[in-house]
Amino acid sequence: HPRVAIVLETELWPTLFQQCSRRGIPLFIASARLSIRSAHRYQRFASLFRSALQDATIAAQSAQDAERFRSIGAAATQVHVTGNLKFDCVLPPQVTARGAQLRAHYAPGRPLWVAGSTHEGEDEPVLWAHGRVRAELPEATLVLAPRHPQRFDAMANLLRAQGVRYVRHSQSPDSAQAAGASVVLLDTLGELPDFYAAADAAFVGGSLVPVGGHNLLEPAALGRPVATGPHYFNTEEVAHLLLERGAARLVHGEAELAACMRQWLRDPAERARMGSLGQQTIEANRGALERLLELLAPRLGTAAL
């Protein structure tokens, strides 16, 4: 007997939503987002989604998301723009300290950049870009962090096949092994924010291939300049904000990625400027959680919140 159902972002399940309506369970879609591509697909089943969303309260990330939800059948009076909850995220405790320890172990006094949450089709361009970076900065180190654990061994095989000197983070390489590596393969879960904290700059994957991109806010919140490919439709609002404010850079392929990282790794003042703009952008867009709680309060009662 749930008092409320809260669904995050784009988990649209018509049968679940209809059952909530029949049982009188208030339904909220929080930090709701809907890409143009998804909206066009859902419009083919407009009657189904109109029925499913008739009693749902939509707390949309942006005005564009709100309009797309209305276009697939959400009632205009039930759609609100509250912002993206990810702007209210709190960095993990001690992330900066852990980042400093990783930097001291893997790249003391050397340039370090991270390619986070990469997908199939991105690793080769990233490694090519790193090769161009090392042509000018021979001591530069790359942390390669595949998105999915089932790809860890495949990435190790790829690095070996390309003759790249690498270490696997899961194998706890000693300082001598780490010092001789061009690439650190991040093959554990939950440590990517620590490596963002260790790095000078970051590229966030799922964006050079049409996956939709991943969380740009993690490196930005840590004051790191961040690069994204053109396929960032899953993080559209965040990407546009960071790009418009000059806290992120758009790269269309390996050559632009290499040029971007070479510039950042050579220019600490530019890194600091862009990193500060990213942190300011995040701070200016906080408040989605409070606005969401205001929508929830009448259903749950203030004491419950």
Disulfide bonds with the S-S distance in Angstrom:
none
